[in-house]
Every structure is written in structure tokens, then in C-alpha cells.
Amino acid sequence: MAGYDLIGDVHGCGATLVTLLETLGYREQRGVYRHPQRKVIFLGDLIDRGPRIRLAVTVARRMVEEGEAYIVMGNHEHNALAYMHPAPPGSHKRWLREHTPRHNRIMENTLAQYQDYTNEWDDTLAWFKTLPLFLEIDGIRVVHACWDDGLIEQLKQRLPDGRMDTRFLIESTDPGTQAYRIIDRLTRGANIPLPGGIAIHSGDGYTRQSFRAHFWAANPTRWGDVVFQPDNLPGDLETRLLTENERQRLSYYGPEQPPLFIGHYWCEGIPALPAPNIACLDYSAVKYGRLVAYRWDGETQLNADNFVWVQVIKEERSNANLYGNDFY
């Protein structure tokens, strides 16, 4: 095998995923996309928001089950599992992830597209539960949002293959638990709360009271040293000093560690490396940005020339050749 093609957050852009796979030299054979010398690693967040969610899941799942790809769980797969799972008896809530207007909106497109395929949706949820939270393979590391050595070691002690069981899923929705800390950091990364009364009105239509912080600054002192999202911090908050408590909230991934691939952070523009040994592959595909891959061929020093991407058009074209009967 020549190497791996790591693919960022698809978010239901299924036809664009097919285009990217074909651009990378994968060809559909008996309902599965294959390459004679390479395999794919998906970084999670296959679902929600986009127009071809079932297609995205079907393409990725068939590749994984046929040994043509690997995948890690994203926060949206975890969200779906918790959203659809009843809370345990005696709980103050009905579902592990409450059906609030915000959560309903996030799940809206996925539930609508599976509405007439309830058995398929149930089966898809069962598959989501088998997805590992991280991968270490052939000298590279893969996680959806943030690699935290301490939390991953705790996860290995509890679940050596990094895959959730029902007990872990239930626990992962309780903020006071180990499982919550693991899921939150690995699939959502670190978030720093904004001062009271200040919010970010994001380009994806959501209002947020915190910002996403990265984990590769060795000695950050200001908020601007760690902010990692397309939305600017309001006012002069980039110059605000990190408190000791905020610094303690952050993970750290040093330059001496193996190459790491992440998604999650909806970057914009031309793909670039945020650190010499880290590649973020989420370039806002569902916001009509780019669906991005990195072609890894064994290098320990990552190279921005190895990014491959396709532009996502506003309306994915309904080309039957891209998702014919073999996929349904």
C-alpha cells in the first residue's frame, strides 16, 4: 500500500465526496469505492446539514466495512447517538441529548433524509456506535477535534479499542464524568467562554458564547494565540490575557509528536498546515467551501502540497452516475 488519503468533515455533501474520491483515483467496484494502492481515513462528521447525507454515510460505511477505509467518530455522530437514546430511568430528562430547538435544528436534515428509511437509520446508529474515537496507525494519529495524551490514555485503560459501549455513551452526556471529559475534548476540542453579554454570531447561523481554541501553542498568553475558527473574536478580545484557569483548560500537542490529522474547525480559504505536524481537513464543505483530503505517503514532516480538494457547489448536482442504484 502506498499511503492513506485522509478526508475531512463531509456533513452530507455526498455527491461531492464521490467527486473527491474519483479525483483521488478511487473507482466504484461492486458498490464500493476502491484504490489499488491506497486507503481512506474519514475524520468523522459524515452527517447533518448537507443535501446527500444518506449517500455520504453509505459511501463511507461500505468502504470501511470492505476494508478500503478507516474512520473516527465526530461530534455529530456522537450527538446523533445521544439525541436518539432515551435517558436512563429516574433521569430528569427524556433523552441523553435533550431535544431543544438548537439540537432539533442540528438534526433536522439528517432526520428528514432518513424519515422514510427508519430501519436504515437504526442500522446507521448502530454502526456509529462502533466507530473508534481515535486512531494510531502506521505512524500517524487521527482524531476528530483534539488529541489529548492524558485523556486518550484514560480511554485506552477503559476501552482499549477506543470504541464506546452503552454505559460509556450514557455517562458521556453527564458533565461531571470521565466519559464526558473524553468525548468533549476528543470530538469537540477546547472551548473558552466569552465574557458575559458577549456572543459570536457565526456564519453558520448559530450564536455562540464561547470560542474554539487550538492545542499546539507551546506558551500561549493571549486569546489570539489559541483561537482557531473562521469567526473573529469581537472587539479587542484577541489581546485579552489567558487566565491560569483558561490555560489549564487547554491541551498541548508538541512538534516532536507524530503527524496528526483533525477535522471539526470549519477552516476557510486555501488549505494550509496550522503546525508542521498537524493538518486540519475541515474546510467548511457544507457551507459551500471545500471538501479536503491530505495524501499521506509516509512523511513525518507534513507538506501543504499534499492537500487535494474539490469545491462544493451551492446545489450538489443530481447526477445519477454519481450515486446510482448500487448505493441504495
C-alpha positions as CSV (number, residue, x, y, z in Angstrom):
1,M,0.0,0.0,0.0
2,A,1.3,3.4,-1.0
3,G,-0.4,5.5,1.7
4,Y,-3.6,7.0,3.2
5,D,-6.0,9.7,1.9
6,L,-7.4,11.4,4.9
7,I,-10.8,13.2,4.3
8,G,-12.3,15.9,6.4
9,D,-15.9,16.6,7.5
10,V,-18.3,15.7,4.8
11,H,-21.5,16.8,6.5
12,G,-23.9,15.3,4.0
13,C,-22.1,16.5,0.8
14,G,-22.3,13.0,-0.6
15,A,-22.0,13.8,-4.3
16,T,-19.0,16.0,-3.6
17,L,-17.5,13.1,-1.6
18,V,-17.8,10.9,-4.7
19,T,-16.2,13.6,-6.8
20,L,-13.3,13.9,-4.4
21,L,-12.8,10.1,-4.3
22,E,-12.8,9.9,-8.0
23,T,-10.3,12.9,-8.2
24,L,-8.1,10.8,-5.8
25,G,-8.2,7.8,-8.2
26,Y,-10.8,5.7,-6.4
27,R,-13.3,3.8,-8.6
28,E,-16.6,2.2,-7.7
29,Q,-16.4,-1.6,-7.9
30,R,-19.4,-3.6,-6.9
31,G,-20.9,-0.7,-4.9
32,V,-17.6,0.2,-3.1
33,Y,-15.0,2.8,-3.9
34,R,-11.6,1.3,-4.1
35,H,-8.0,2.2,-4.9
36,P,-5.4,-0.3,-6.0
37,Q,-2.7,1.1,-3.6
38,R,-4.4,3.4,-1.1
39,K,-7.0,3.6,1.7
40,V,-9.1,6.4,3.0
41,I,-9.3,7.6,6.6
42,F,-12.5,9.6,7.3
43,L,-12.3,12.2,10.2
44,G,-15.9,12.0,11.2
45,D,-19.0,14.2,10.9
46,L,-20.5,12.5,7.9
47,I,-24.0,13.6,8.8
48,D,-26.1,16.8,9.4
49,R,-26.7,19.9,7.4
50,G,-25.9,18.7,3.8
51,P,-28.2,17.6,1.0
52,R,-26.9,14.0,0.5
53,I,-26.5,12.6,4.0
54,R,-27.5,9.0,3.2
55,L,-25.2,8.9,0.3
56,A,-22.3,10.2,2.4
57,V,-22.9,7.6,5.1
58,T,-23.4,4.8,2.6
59,V,-20.2,5.5,0.6
60,A,-18.1,5.8,3.7
61,R,-19.6,2.8,5.6
62,R,-19.3,0.5,2.6
63,M,-15.6,1.5,2.2
64,V,-14.9,0.9,6.0
65,E,-16.8,-2.4,6.1
66,E,-14.9,-3.7,3.0
67,G,-11.5,-2.7,4.4
68,E,-11.0,0.1,2.0
69,A,-11.2,2.8,4.7
70,Y,-11.0,3.7,8.4
71,I,-13.0,6.3,10.3
72,V,-13.1,8.0,13.6
73,M,-16.2,9.4,15.3
74,G,-17.1,13.0,15.1
75,N,-19.1,15.1,17.5
76,H,-22.1,14.9,15.1
77,E,-22.2,11.1,15.2
78,H,-22.0,11.3,19.0
79,N,-24.7,13.9,19.1
80,A,-27.0,11.7,17.0
81,L,-26.4,8.7,19.2
82,A,-27.2,10.7,22.3
83,Y,-30.2,12.5,20.7
84,M,-31.8,9.2,19.8
85,H,-31.0,7.3,23.0
86,P,-33.6,7.5,25.9
87,A,-32.2,8.8,29.2
88,P,-31.9,6.1,31.9
89,P,-34.9,5.6,34.3
90,G,-35.0,8.3,37.1
91,S,-33.3,10.9,35.0
92,H,-34.7,14.4,34.9
93,K,-34.7,14.4,31.1
94,R,-36.2,12.2,28.4
95,W,-33.2,11.8,26.1
96,L,-29.5,11.7,26.7
97,R,-29.2,14.8,24.4
98,E,-32.3,16.9,25.0
99,H,-34.5,17.8,22.1
100,T,-34.0,21.6,22.4
101,P,-34.7,23.9,19.5
102,R,-31.0,24.2,18.8
103,H,-30.4,20.4,18.9
104,N,-33.5,19.8,16.8
105,R,-32.2,22.2,14.2
106,I,-28.8,20.5,14.0
107,M,-30.5,17.1,13.5
108,E,-33.2,18.4,11.2
109,N,-31.7,17.5,7.8
110,T,-30.5,14.1,8.9
111,L,-33.8,13.0,10.3
112,A,-35.7,14.4,7.3
113,Q,-33.5,12.4,4.9
114,Y,-33.9,9.2,6.8
115,Q,-37.6,9.7,7.5
116,D,-38.7,7.1,5.0
117,Y,-35.8,4.8,5.9
118,T,-36.3,4.1,9.6
119,N,-34.6,0.7,9.5
120,E,-31.7,2.1,7.7
121,W,-31.4,4.9,10.3
122,D,-31.5,2.5,13.2
123,D,-28.8,0.4,11.5
124,T,-26.7,3.5,10.8
125,L,-26.9,4.5,14.5
126,A,-25.7,1.0,15.5
127,W,-22.8,1.5,13.1
128,F,-22.0,4.9,14.6
129,K,-21.6,3.3,18.0
130,T,-18.8,1.1,16.7
131,L,-16.7,4.0,15.4
132,P,-13.4,4.5,17.4
133,L,-12.7,7.9,18.9
134,F,-9.1,7.9,17.7
135,L,-6.7,6.0,15.5
136,E,-2.9,5.4,15.7
137,I,-1.9,3.7,12.5
138,D,1.4,3.4,10.6
139,G,3.0,6.3,12.3
140,I,0.1,8.8,12.2
141,R,-2.6,9.8,14.6
142,V,-6.2,10.7,13.8
143,V,-8.9,12.3,16.0
144,H,-11.9,14.4,15.1
145,A,-11.0,17.6,17.1
146,C,-8.2,17.3,19.7
147,W,-5.5,14.9,20.7
148,D,-5.0,14.9,24.4
149,D,-2.5,12.3,25.6
150,G,-3.8,12.0,29.1
151,L,-7.5,11.6,28.2
152,I,-6.6,9.1,25.4
153,E,-4.6,7.1,27.9
154,Q,-7.6,7.0,30.2
155,L,-9.8,5.9,27.3
156,K,-7.4,3.1,26.4
157,Q,-7.4,1.9,30.0
158,R,-11.2,1.7,29.9
159,L,-11.9,0.8,26.3
160,P,-8.7,-0.4,24.7
161,D,-10.1,-0.2,21.1
162,G,-11.4,3.3,21.7
163,R,-15.0,2.3,20.9
164,M,-17.9,3.3,23.1
165,D,-20.3,0.9,24.8
166,T,-23.8,1.8,26.1
167,R,-22.5,2.6,29.6
168,F,-19.9,5.0,28.2
169,L,-22.4,6.7,25.9
170,I,-24.8,7.3,28.8
171,E,-22.0,8.6,31.0
172,S,-20.6,10.8,28.2
173,T,-23.6,13.1,28.5
174,D,-23.1,13.8,32.2
175,P,-20.7,16.8,32.5
176,G,-19.2,15.5,35.8
177,T,-17.9,12.3,34.4
178,Q,-14.7,10.9,32.9
179,A,-16.5,9.8,29.8
180,Y,-17.9,13.4,29.2
181,R,-14.4,14.9,29.5
182,I,-13.0,12.4,27.0
183,I,-15.8,12.8,24.4
184,D,-15.9,16.6,24.8
185,R,-12.2,17.0,24.3
186,L,-11.6,14.4,21.5
187,T,-14.7,15.3,19.4
188,R,-15.2,19.0,20.3
189,G,-11.9,20.3,21.4
190,A,-11.3,23.1,23.9
191,N,-13.8,26.0,24.1
192,I,-13.2,29.1,26.1
193,P,-16.2,31.0,27.4
194,L,-16.7,34.6,26.3
195,P,-17.4,37.4,28.8
196,G,-20.9,37.8,29.9
197,G,-23.1,39.6,27.5
198,I,-20.8,38.9,24.5
199,A,-21.6,36.4,21.8
200,I,-20.4,35.4,18.4
201,H,-23.0,35.4,15.6
202,S,-21.4,32.7,13.4
203,G,-21.5,32.4,9.7
204,D,-23.3,29.0,10.1
205,G,-26.3,30.8,11.6
206,Y,-25.6,29.9,15.3
207,T,-24.9,32.2,18.2
208,R,-22.1,31.1,20.4
209,Q,-21.0,32.2,23.9
210,S,-17.5,30.6,23.6
211,F,-14.8,30.3,21.0
212,R,-12.8,27.3,19.8
213,A,-9.2,27.1,20.9
214,H,-6.4,25.0,19.4
215,F,-3.9,22.9,21.2
216,W,-0.5,23.4,19.5
217,A,0.7,26.7,21.0
218,A,3.6,26.0,23.4
219,N,3.3,29.0,25.7
220,P,0.1,31.0,24.8
221,T,-0.5,34.2,26.7
222,R,-3.5,35.8,24.9
223,W,-6.8,34.6,23.4
224,G,-5.5,35.4,20.0
225,D,-2.7,32.9,20.4
226,V,-5.1,30.0,20.5
227,V,-8.3,31.0,18.7
228,F,-9.0,28.6,15.8
229,Q,-12.2,29.3,13.9
230,P,-13.2,31.4,11.0
231,D,-15.2,33.9,13.1
232,N,-13.2,36.7,14.6
233,L,-13.3,37.5,18.3
234,P,-15.4,40.6,19.0
235,G,-13.7,43.9,19.8
236,D,-10.2,43.6,21.2
237,L,-10.7,40.2,22.8
238,E,-7.7,38.7,20.8
239,T,-5.4,40.7,23.1
240,R,-7.1,39.5,26.3
241,L,-4.7,37.6,28.5
242,L,-5.4,34.0,29.2
243,T,-6.1,33.3,32.8
244,E,-4.3,30.4,34.5
245,N,-7.6,28.6,34.7
246,E,-8.1,29.0,30.9
247,R,-4.5,27.8,30.2
248,Q,-5.2,24.7,32.3
249,R,-8.3,24.0,30.1
250,L,-6.0,23.7,27.0
251,S,-4.4,20.5,25.7
252,Y,-0.9,20.6,24.1
253,Y,0.5,18.7,21.1
254,G,4.2,19.3,20.6
255,P,6.2,19.4,17.4
256,E,8.1,16.3,18.3
257,Q,4.9,14.1,18.2
258,P,3.7,12.0,15.2
259,P,1.8,13.6,12.4
260,L,-1.8,14.3,13.5
261,F,-4.9,14.8,11.4
262,I,-8.0,16.6,12.7
263,G,-11.3,18.0,11.3
264,H,-14.0,19.9,13.2
265,Y,-12.8,23.5,13.0
266,W,-14.5,24.7,9.7
267,C,-11.5,26.5,8.3
268,E,-11.8,28.7,5.2
269,G,-9.7,29.6,2.2
270,I,-6.8,27.6,0.7
271,P,-5.9,24.6,2.9
272,A,-2.7,25.2,4.9
273,L,-0.9,23.5,7.8
274,P,-1.5,25.1,11.2
275,A,1.6,23.4,12.5
276,P,4.4,21.3,10.8
277,N,3.0,18.0,12.2
278,I,-0.8,18.9,12.2
279,A,-3.3,19.0,9.3
280,C,-6.8,20.2,9.8
281,L,-9.1,19.0,7.0
282,D,-12.4,20.6,7.7
283,Y,-12.8,23.4,5.2
284,S,-16.5,24.2,5.6
285,A,-17.7,21.8,2.9
286,V,-21.3,22.2,3.9
287,K,-21.1,26.0,3.7
288,Y,-20.1,25.6,0.1
289,G,-16.4,25.7,0.8
290,R,-14.0,22.8,0.0
291,L,-14.1,19.1,0.8
292,V,-10.4,18.5,1.5
293,A,-8.1,15.4,1.6
294,Y,-4.5,15.0,2.6
295,R,-2.5,12.4,0.6
296,W,-0.1,10.9,3.2
297,D,2.8,8.9,1.8
298,G,4.8,8.1,4.9
299,E,6.3,11.5,5.6
300,T,7.0,12.7,9.1
301,Q,7.0,16.3,8.1
302,L,3.7,17.2,6.6
303,N,3.6,19.1,3.3
304,A,0.9,21.5,2.2
305,D,1.4,20.4,-1.4
306,N,-0.3,17.1,-0.4
307,F,-3.7,18.7,0.1
308,V,-6.3,17.8,-2.5
309,W,-9.7,19.4,-2.6
310,V,-12.9,19.9,-4.6
311,Q,-15.1,22.9,-4.4
312,V,-18.6,22.3,-3.2
313,I,-21.2,24.0,-5.4
314,K,-24.2,25.5,-3.8
315,E,-26.5,22.8,-5.1
316,E,-24.9,19.4,-5.4
317,R,-25.8,18.2,-8.9
318,S,-28.2,15.3,-9.0
319,N,-26.0,13.3,-11.4
320,A,-27.3,9.7,-11.3
321,N,-23.9,8.4,-12.3
322,L,-22.6,9.6,-9.0
323,Y,-25.0,7.7,-6.9
324,G,-26.8,5.1,-8.9
325,N,-28.7,2.0,-7.7
326,D,-25.6,0.3,-6.5
327,F,-25.7,2.7,-3.5
328,Y,-29.3,2.1,-2.4
